[in-house]
Amino acid sequence: MTTRDELRLLPWSGPDGKPCYLSTDDHGGYVSRLADHIEAFQLGMAAQLVEHARQVLDDETDGLEELHLLATKLTSTLRDVLRVAASRGRRPVAPGHP
């Protein structure tokens, strides 16, 4: 098993929004692979949302409702990306690994 310093922050929250951690030496295990796929999906969605944000901000006809929806989505996505960054900052990332 890994030490407390080697716990992996997972890309989802537990009950009451508390962070979930994985303690394992098997980086190719099912939960590790699932977390890798979810992180890759979250980062891909963030990239798409950035492009959408550019389009919304360039279109001066969009109203406050569209801007509010965009801000809500950006906030949620930023939270996900920060969680991925925190997780990856605590573990080595192999070349070619998401």
N, C-alpha and C positions, 0 to 999 in steps of 0.2 A: 504494500500500500504506500501511497505517497504521504509526505509530511504535510502539515497544515499550510506551509508556505507553497506547496506544489499543487494545491487544490485548483481545479479548473472552474472558473466562473462560467456557468452555462448560459446560453442565450435566451433563457426563459425564466420567468419568476415562479416562485412557489406560492403557497397560500398566503394571503394578505400582502402580496407583492414582494415578499422576501426573496433575496437572491438564492439561487440553487447552485450547488457546487458538486463537482465530480471528483472522487478520490479513487484513482486507479493507476496502475502501471501500464495498462493495455491501451495505448493511444489509438489502436485500430479496432477497439471494441465497438459494440453496437451503439452505445450512448455517445461515445466520442465521435463516431462517424455521423450520427444524427445531428449532434451539435455543430459539426463542421458544415453539414449541408444547410442547416438553418442559418448559420452565420453567413454563408455564401449567398443565400437567398436574401437575407436582410441587407447585405451590402449591395446586391444587384438592385433591389427595390430603392435603396437610397440614391443610387446613380440615376435611376429613372425619375425619381421625384425631383432631383436637382434640375434635370432637363425640363420637367413640367413647370417647376417654379420659374425658370427663366422665361418660359413662354407666357405664363400668367403675368409676370411682372412687366414683360414687354408689351402686353396688350392693355392699353389704357382704358378699354371699355369694360374690363372686368370690375365688378362691384365689390363692396365690402364683404359680402357673403362668400364670394369665391376666395378672397384674400384670407378670411377667417378659416375657411376649410383648409386652405394651403398651409397656414400657420399651424393648425392642429396636426396635419399630416407630417409636417417638417419636425415638429416637436417630438412626436412619437418615433419617427425614424431616427432622429438624432439620439434619442435615448437608447435605441437598439444599437446604433453604431458605436456609441460610447461604451456600451456593455461589451461589444466585440473587442474594442480597443483595450479595455481593461483586462479582458480575458487573455488576449494575445500578448499583452505586456507581462503576464505572469507565466507564460509558457513559451518554449521555443517553437518557432514555426519552421518546418522543414521546407527546403526548396520545392516549388511546385505544389505546395500545400496551401489550401485557402486560409 
